[in-house]
Amino acid sequence: MAEAGGAPTARNAGIDLLRGLAIVFVLLNHLGLPMRIPLKATALVDVLPVRLLQALNYNGYEAVFVFFVISGFLIAGNVLERWGSLARIDVKAFYARRFARIVPCLVALLAVLAVLHGLGVADYTIHRPGQSLGGALLAALGLHLNWYEGHTGYLPGNWDVLWSLSIEEAFYLGFPLACLLIRRTWVLVPLLLILALSLPWTRTALDGNEIWQEKAYLPGMAAIATGVLGALWSARLASIPPRAARLLRWGGALGLLGATLGGHWLWPLLHEGVMLLLTGSTLVLLLAFRGAPPRVPRGLRWLCSWGRLSYEIYLSHMFVVFVLVRLFRWSGADARSGYLWYVPAFVACWALGVLIARCWSTPCDRWLRDRWLRRMPEHVEAVSPVG
């Protein structure tokens, strides 16, 4: 995860832009569910196709898989830069970085949610049979909230977003150990490739439980493995010619566009293969950005800021969604004007993300790293600004 603040560097601008687009799709999804403010019920339907409006509101799940690929690419790439190979990974330092980046925000969120549940605040109270505050806390901290929901049903929205964190951090608990045990890249790569290509089949095999099919470990880990493979391949490439990078950029962009906005036409043809198109296209874009980092137009730099704040926005955006939806209903506004409420929602989500990053996550991250990693050689710490 990149730190918040500052202008995007040439190296990370493309990745920040991609992460920004992904978090935007997540917000569009959670704001545009049928019980909230769907775009197809607004006046936009008079000027834009219904299928396009539905695609904008229903690609949040796919956006999370984009995050998975980016995460695997960045974290494996950082390991290769810091230690030269996956087999030389420093397990203590790896876990320290993951803890410093992930846990402070997670613990703060869980504390707030526990208080809101205890106060009985609507939208935050856990009430389904078989669910409890203790069970949800244990599932979130034990990295099996996805499994918990698969067995008991959906949790309230602010809890539900943690399913992806369970998958990602469970992968990274085992990742350094697998690197040290296997050691040989020629053995690790085929295993990662099998996992990456298993995505359509693991999702198909889980048909019958909608929640578990969406949130099971293997499909998400397949996307992360795709990113790890990309980092390994990228490390072996001396450089990517600018022309090849442009072709990769166009190919990746078209593939990603087809897998998201064009899913209505592709799903009947490819079925679960659309998810493989999604992860593969994301990886192609990441490789293209390595070969020729894009110049982000001034009008899109706000997306880069969103990308750098993606973790903070992802964990906190449901607070904004719930407030905006309730204000929308309380105001008695016509459903056709609902699209106007998206703008303040986006501004509020970004502002909340900035506040959390500046006042909590970044200071905690720096303090923990200084405390745990201060004895590391200075040149190792300076290798990458992303971690």
ABEGO torsion letter per residue (X at the ends): XBBBEEBBBAAAAAAAAAAAAAAAAAAAAAAABAABBBAAABAAAAABBAAAAAAAAAAAAAAAAAAAAAAAAAAAAAAAAAAGBAAABBAAAAAAAAAAAAAAAAAAAAAAAAAAAAAGBBGABBABBGBBAAAAAAAAAAGAAAAAAAAAEBBBAAAAAAAAAAAAAAAAAAAAAAAAAAGBAAAAAAAAAAAAAAAAAAAAAABGBAAAAAABAAAAAAAAAAAAAAAAAAAABABBBAAAAAAAAAAAAAAAAAAAAAAAAAAAAAEAAAAAAAAAAAAAAAAAAAABBBBBBAAAAAAAAAAAAAAAAAAAAAAAAAAAAAAAAAAGBBAAAAAAAAAAAAAAAAAAAAAAAAAAAAAAAAAAAAAAAAABBAAAAAABABX
